Amino acid sequence: MRRNRELNWLFGIMLLTILGTIQATAQTPLARPSPAPSPSPTPSLERQFVRNILKDQVAIWTFPLHLHGDDAKWAVPLAVGTTALIATDRQTGDEMAESDGLNNASRIVSYAGSAYGTFAAAATFYIVGRTNHDYRARETGILGAEALVNSAILVTVVKEITQRRRPTAEMGRSDFFDGGSSFPSGHSIAAWSLATVVANEYHDHLAVQIAAYGIASSVSIARFTGHNHYLSDILIGSAMGYGVGRYVYHAHHRQSAEPGGGEEEETIARRGGFRRHLMILPLYDRAARSYGATLVSSF
């Protein structure tokens, strides 16, 4: 349909740069702590990665048991909206199938929500954070990957249970429990879980939040315009991804990633926290106007 061409503008924000606001920070070597008794070492997020995922899975699958009356303000609209979309999915999906003008653009945008695209983005944050000694970027990469793993497990199980036919199925389009893999959208849950972690980590940078959620929204829309999913698949996938990303951030975020949290970051490093690695740290002596580097091993 011709009016569907008006959706092209939605993909303009696909290639926004998120990492532009990340800056390198220089640190000086820390003195050896005194042998006085100190609190138990805080394990790094890397060391706790698998353990945190196991804890996350317990929290995710038991989440319905912990709903309260206040949750009705979002649960009820989500349930009503999903029900309405499921009832009209075949009609809207068939109307979108009449036009193939957005297929190429949708396929390109969808790459950002693929396993390769999302894990590559999380890895980029982590590498940039380690290279520049930027704890915020490093934590974004770790928590982003954690959210992606949690989302992948969740969406795989739900797909196996619902088995909904995709819009491209020759028979039984949109039917549940019929051997399909449409509900919910895997690209949407991945894009939104990572985007939510990024947006929460960089909550003080509006441009990063707009870019993160903009890309996730574009991926979700592309899955519909590319005839891969129905609107209800996208809605639930996006909502699940947002919920997983938000939970992972609030459950495992450490205050040292906040602006001005350098002192706490150094304290964690002394106690065996996230700096249990081989590192090259820059040295700068303002008085002598000299520069250098030192190799530090904290294993």
C-alpha positions in Angstrom: 0.0 0.0 0.0 1.3 3.5 -0.8 0.7 4.9 2.7 3.1 2.4 4.1 5.9 4.2 2.3 5.5 7.0 4.9 7.1 4.7 7.4 10.6 5.2 5.8 11.4 8.1 8.2 11.3 5.7 11.2 14.6 4.2 10.1 16.5 7.5 10.0 17.8 7.0 13.5 19.3 3.6 13.0 22.9 4.6 12.9 23.0 7.1 15.8 26.3 6.9 17.6 25.9 5.9 21.3 29.5 5.8 22.3 30.3 9.4 21.5 29.8 10.5 25.1 32.3 8.0 26.5 35.5 9.7 27.7 38.7 8.1 28.8 39.8 8.7 32.4 43.3 8.6 33.8 44.1 7.1 37.1 47.2 7.0 39.3 48.6 3.9 40.9 47.1 3.1 44.3 49.2 2.6 47.4 49.2 -0.9 48.9 46.5 -1.1 51.6 47.5 -1.6 55.2 47.2 -5.2 56.6 44.4 -4.0 58.9 41.2 -6.2 58.7 39.0 -5.1 55.9 35.6 -6.2 54.6 35.4 -9.3 52.3 36.4 -8.6 48.7 33.6 -7.7 46.4 33.6 -10.1 43.4 33.8 -8.4 40.0 30.8 -8.5 37.7 32.8 -10.7 35.3 33.3 -13.3 38.1 29.7 -13.1 39.0 28.4 -13.2 35.4 27.1 -16.8 35.4 25.9 -16.7 39.0 24.0 -13.5 38.3 22.3 -15.0 35.3 21.1 -18.0 37.3 19.7 -15.6 39.9 18.1 -13.5 37.2 16.3 -16.5 35.8 14.8 -17.3 39.1 13.6 -13.8 39.5 12.2 -13.6 35.9 10.2 -16.8 36.1 8.8 -16.1 39.6 8.0 -12.5 38.7 4.2 -13.1 38.3 4.1 -14.3 41.9 5.4 -11.0 43.2 2.9 -8.7 41.4 1.0 -6.2 43.6 -2.0 -4.0 43.2 0.1 -1.1 42.1 1.3 -3.1 39.1 -2.2 -3.0 37.6 -1.5 0.5 36.2 0.8 -1.1 33.6 -0.2 -4.8 33.6 -3.9 -4.1 32.7 -3.2 -1.8 29.7 -0.5 -4.2 28.5 -3.0 -7.2 28.7 -5.8 -5.3 27.0 -3.5 -4.0 24.3 -2.1 -7.4 23.6 -5.5 -9.0 23.4 -6.7 -6.3 21.0 -3.7 -6.8 18.8 -3.9 -10.5 18.7 -7.6 -10.2 17.6 -6.6 -8.0 14.7 -3.1 -9.4 13.9 -4.1 -11.4 10.8 -5.9 -8.5 9.3 -3.1 -6.0 9.9 -0.5 -8.6 8.9 -2.3 -9.3 5.6 -2.5 -5.6 4.8 1.2 -5.1 5.4 1.9 -8.1 3.2 0.3 -6.3 0.3 3.3 -4.0 0.1 6.9 -5.1 -0.2 8.4 -1.7 -0.6 9.9 -1.8 2.9 11.4 -5.3 2.8 15.0 -4.2 2.1 15.0 -1.4 4.6 13.4 -3.6 7.2 16.0 -6.4 6.7 18.8 -3.9 7.2 17.4 -2.4 10.3 16.6 -5.8 11.7 20.4 -6.6 11.8 20.7 -4.2 14.8 18.4 -6.6 16.8 20.0 -9.8 15.8 22.2 -11.9 18.1 25.3 -10.7 16.1 24.3 -7.1 16.3 23.3 -6.9 19.9 26.2 -8.9 21.4 28.7 -7.0 19.2 27.3 -3.8 20.6 27.7 -5.1 24.2 31.2 -6.3 23.4 32.1 -2.9 22.0 31.0 -1.1 25.2 33.1 -3.6 27.3 36.2 -3.3 25.1 36.0 0.5 25.1 35.5 0.5 28.8 38.5 -1.7 29.5 40.7 0.2 27.0 39.9 3.6 28.4 39.5 2.5 32.0 35.9 3.7 31.9 34.0 1.7 34.4 30.6 2.9 33.2 31.2 1.7 29.6 32.6 -1.6 31.0 29.6 -2.2 33.2 27.3 -1.4 30.3 28.9 -4.1 28.3 28.8 -6.7 31.1 25.2 -6.0 32.1 24.1 -5.6 28.5 25.5 -9.1 27.7 23.8 -10.4 30.9 20.5 -9.0 29.8 20.8 -10.4 26.3 21.5 -13.9 27.7 18.5 -13.7 30.0 16.3 -12.5 27.1 17.5 -15.3 24.8 16.6 -17.9 27.4 13.2 -16.3 28.1 12.2 -15.8 24.5 13.3 -19.3 23.5 11.1 -20.9 26.2 8.1 -18.7 25.4 8.4 -19.4 21.7 8.4 -23.2 22.3 5.3 -22.9 24.4 3.2 -20.6 22.1 4.4 -22.0 18.7 2.7 -19.2 16.8 2.8 -19.3 13.0 4.5 -16.3 11.3 2.8 -14.0 8.8 4.7 -15.7 5.9 3.3 -19.2 6.7 1.4 -20.7 3.9 -1.3 -22.1 6.2 -2.5 -21.3 9.7 -1.1 -17.7 9.7 -1.1 -16.2 13.3 -2.3 -19.5 14.8 -0.9 -20.5 18.2 0.3 -24.0 19.2 0.9 -24.9 15.6 4.6 -25.4 15.3 5.5 -21.7 14.6 8.1 -19.4 16.2 6.5 -15.9 15.9 5.5 -15.1 19.4 7.2 -13.0 20.8 9.7 -11.2 18.6 13.2 -12.3 19.4 14.8 -9.2 17.7 12.5 -6.9 19.8 13.3 -8.5 23.1 17.1 -8.4 22.4 17.1 -4.8 21.2 15.0 -3.5 24.1 16.9 -5.4 26.8 20.2 -4.0 25.6 18.8 -0.5 25.0 17.3 -0.3 28.5 20.6 -1.2 30.1 22.4 1.5 28.0 19.7 4.1 28.7 19.8 3.5 32.4 23.6 3.5 32.6 23.7 6.8 30.7 20.7 8.3 32.3 22.4 11.7 32.4 22.9 11.8 28.6 19.6 12.4 26.8 21.2 11.9 23.4 22.3 8.3 24.4 18.8 7.5 25.7 17.1 8.8 22.5 19.6 6.8 20.4 19.2 3.6 22.4 15.4 3.6 22.5 15.2 4.9 19.0 17.2 2.0 17.6 15.2 -0.5 19.6 11.9 1.0 18.3 13.2 0.9 14.7 14.1 -2.8 15.1 10.7 -3.6 16.5 8.9 -1.7 13.7 11.1 -3.3 11.1 10.0 -6.8 12.2 6.4 -5.9 11.3 7.1 -4.0 8.1 9.4 -6.8 7.0 6.6 -9.4 7.4 8.5 -11.3 10.1 6.1 -10.7 13.0 2.7 -9.5 14.0 2.1 -6.4 16.1 1.3 -8.4 19.3 4.6 -10.3 18.9 6.4 -7.0 18.8 4.6 -5.5 21.7 5.2 -8.4 24.0 8.8 -8.8 22.9 9.5 -5.1 23.5 7.8 -5.1 26.9 9.7 -8.3 28.0 13.0 -6.8 26.8 12.4 -3.6 28.6 11.5 -5.5 31.8 14.6 -7.7 31.6 17.0 -4.8 30.9 15.6 -2.7 33.7 15.8 -5.6 36.2 19.3 -6.5 35.3 20.5 -2.9 35.7 18.8 -2.3 39.0 19.8 -5.7 40.4 23.5 -5.5 39.5 24.4 -1.9 38.9 27.2 -0.6 41.1 27.4 3.0 42.3 31.0 3.3 41.1 29.6 3.7 37.6 27.9 7.0 38.6 29.6 10.3 37.9 31.7 11.3 40.8 32.0 7.7 42.0 35.7 7.5 41.6 36.5 7.0 45.3 34.2 4.1 45.6 35.6 2.7 42.3 39.1 2.8 43.8 37.9 1.2 47.0 36.4 -1.7 45.1 39.7 -2.1 43.2 41.7 -2.3 46.4 39.4 -4.9 47.8 39.7 -7.2 44.8 36.7 -5.9 42.8 36.4 -5.3 39.1 40.1 -4.7 38.6 41.3 -8.2 39.0 43.0 -8.1 35.6 46.3 -7.2 33.9 46.1 -3.5 33.0 48.2 -0.8 31.5 47.5 2.4 33.4 48.6 5.9 32.2 50.8 8.0 34.5 50.8 11.8 34.5 52.9 14.1 36.8 51.5 17.6 36.4 54.4 19.2 38.3 57.1 17.5 36.3 55.1 17.6 33.1 55.9 14.0 32.4 53.9 11.2 31.0 54.2 7.4 31.2 52.5 4.1 31.8 52.7 1.3 34.3 51.8 -2.3 34.0 49.6 -3.5 36.9 48.6 -7.1 37.7 45.9 -7.6 40.3 45.2 -11.3 40.0 
